[in-house]
Amino acid sequence: MKNALKELRKERGWSQQDLAERLGVSRQSIIAIEREKYDPSLDLAFKIGRVFGASIETIFTPEP
């Protein structure tokens, strides 16, 4: 699954650690999601959407 997490995070000037703390996950989880090595759970995807004020579909897109 493709995602815009890194771009959204950088637009806000947040480090990976900042985002991890806001979401209650490890920095390693953020790294894995940004590198598209890990797809977040639905619960975490919704949390990410809330943190950025965006819909899940705006942040995550399935690969063709």
Secondary structure as UniProt FT lines:
FT   STRAND          2..3
FT   HELIX           5..11
FT   TURN            12..13
FT   HELIX           16..23
FT   HELIX           27..34
FT   TURN            35..36
FT   HELIX           42..52
FT   HELIX           56..59
FT   STRAND          60..61
//
